[in-house]
Amino acid sequence: MIKHSEEFKQEAVRIALTSGLPRARVAADLGVGKSTLGKWLADYRPTDLVSGPQADLALENERLRLENRILKEERDILKKATQFFAKERP
């Protein structure tokens, strides 16, 4: 069993909370189990991550990252569809 440093655990929590990626993906990218990451989140998540107006900005940032990822996926699908239909035209 690998013993991770406190800094590694805190950085993993920061990435999980701010990246907008699914926790399973973050855990896989870091080479740890999903349940391990979940335990670190419970242990290291600040009780007052941000306060007041900062909290609103953090929520808006998270929402915009998700929206941005969805829009990129939609754009990629449309690009592929355009290429597909362009090949069929004589």
Buried (B, 14 or more C-beta within 10 A) or exposed (E): EEEBEEEBBBBBBBBBBEBBBEBEEBBBEBEBEBEBBEEBBEEBEEEEEEEEEEEEEBEEEBEEBEEEEEEEEEEEEEEEEEEEEEEEEE
